[in-house]
Amino acid sequence: MDLYTRKLEVINDSFRKLLEIKKESPSFHDYDNSWRSKDITERNLHKVIEAIVDIGKMLISDKKLREPGNNREVFIILSENSLFPSEHLPLIEKMSGMRNILVHSYDRVDDSIVYGVLQKNLKDIKKMNNYFKKLVSEIIKRKVRKR
């Protein structure tokens, strides 16, 4: 299986788990009183964001573009090379910020912010997934044609 496809599967699997937790936690009170919901949400948001960044880095490597200095720069480089829509850059900026909080500030994660992302921003993850699914499909088709 192609590495791009595996990353998309990680996003799909984590997204499915996030949707389940969203249904199980209709109120912040429900979410806040469930260590399971909080752990699953944080871990799967992290996995989704990492997979999206990994796909971006793989594209940069495959296209032999300049090396990014950080995760946020990955998508600026892709945008400069018409591989990522510039209108999605603010969304990626937010995702990168969330990733940094989840990874580096695990002892200070604000559960109300994470819950807000779970309740209001899963559509953004779906939007990124759909974009990359389409892009990866085109890349795989080109690879098959070259053989």
C-alpha positions in Angstrom: 0.0 0.0 0.0 1.2 3.5 -0.9 2.4 5.6 2.0 0.1 8.5 1.0 -2.8 6.0 1.2 -1.8 4.8 4.7 -1.7 8.4 5.9 -5.2 9.0 4.5 -6.3 5.9 6.3 -5.0 7.2 9.6 -7.0 10.4 9.0 -10.1 8.5 8.2 -9.8 6.1 11.2 -9.1 9.0 13.6 -11.9 11.1 12.1 -14.3 8.2 12.7 -13.3 7.9 16.3 -13.7 11.7 16.8 -17.2 11.5 15.4 -18.0 8.7 17.9 -16.8 10.8 20.8 -18.7 13.8 19.5 -21.9 11.8 19.6 -21.1 10.4 23.1 -20.4 13.9 24.5 -23.3 16.1 23.6 -22.4 18.5 26.4 -19.1 19.8 27.8 -20.1 18.4 31.1 -20.3 14.9 29.6 -16.9 15.4 27.9 -15.2 16.9 30.9 -16.3 14.0 33.2 -14.9 11.4 30.9 -11.1 10.8 30.9 -11.7 8.3 28.0 -13.4 10.9 25.8 -10.7 13.5 26.5 -7.8 11.0 25.9 -9.4 9.7 22.7 -10.1 13.2 21.4 -6.7 14.5 22.1 -4.8 11.5 20.7 -6.9 11.4 17.5 -6.7 15.1 16.9 -2.9 14.8 17.2 -2.9 11.8 14.8 -5.0 13.6 12.2 -2.8 16.7 12.3 0.4 14.7 12.1 -0.9 12.7 9.1 -1.8 15.9 7.3 1.6 17.4 8.0 3.3 14.1 6.9 1.4 14.2 3.6 2.6 17.8 3.1 6.2 16.8 3.8 6.0 13.8 1.5 4.7 16.1 -1.3 7.6 18.5 -0.7 10.1 15.6 -0.9 8.5 14.0 -3.9 8.4 17.3 -5.8 11.9 18.2 -4.6 10.8 21.6 -3.2 12.8 23.6 -0.7 13.0 22.2 2.8 10.5 23.7 5.4 11.8 25.1 8.6 8.8 24.0 10.6 5.4 22.4 10.2 3.6 25.6 9.4 6.0 26.3 6.6 5.2 23.0 4.9 1.9 24.4 3.6 3.3 27.8 2.7 5.8 26.0 0.4 3.0 23.8 -1.0 0.8 26.9 -1.6 3.7 28.7 -3.3 4.0 25.8 -5.7 0.2 25.5 -6.4 -0.1 22.3 -4.4 -2.2 23.7 -1.6 -4.9 26.4 -1.7 -3.7 29.6 0.0 -7.2 30.1 1.5 -6.7 27.0 3.7 -3.5 28.4 5.2 -5.3 30.0 8.2 -6.9 26.6 8.9 -3.5 24.9 8.8 -2.1 27.6 11.1 -4.9 26.7 13.7 -4.2 23.0 13.3 -0.5 23.4 13.8 -1.2 25.5 16.9 -3.5 22.8 18.3 -0.9 20.1 17.5 1.7 22.1 19.5 -0.6 22.4 22.5 -1.4 18.7 22.4 2.2 17.6 22.0 4.1 20.1 24.1 1.6 21.4 26.7 -0.2 18.2 27.6 -0.2 19.2 31.3 -2.0 22.5 30.4 -4.5 21.4 27.7 -7.7 23.5 28.0 -10.4 20.9 27.8 -13.0 23.5 26.7 -10.9 24.4 23.7 -10.4 20.8 22.7 -14.2 20.2 23.2 -14.9 23.2 21.0 -12.7 21.8 18.2 -14.5 18.4 18.6 -18.0 20.1 18.3 -17.3 22.8 15.8 -14.3 22.0 13.7 -14.4 18.4 12.5 -15.8 19.7 9.2 -12.4 21.4 8.7 -10.6 18.1 9.2 -13.0 16.6 6.6 -12.2 19.4 4.2 -8.5 18.8 4.5 -8.9 15.1 4.1 -11.1 15.5 1.0 -8.5 17.9 -0.5 -5.6 15.5 0.1 -7.6 12.5 -0.9 -8.2 14.1 -4.3 -4.5 15.3 -4.6 -3.2 11.9 -3.6 -5.5 10.1 -6.1 -4.1 12.3 -8.9 -0.5 11.5 -7.7 -1.1 7.8 -7.7 -2.7 7.9 -11.2 0.3 9.7 -12.5 2.6 7.1 -11.0 0.6 4.3 -12.6 0.7 6.0 -16.0 4.6 6.4 -15.8 5.0 2.6 -15.3 
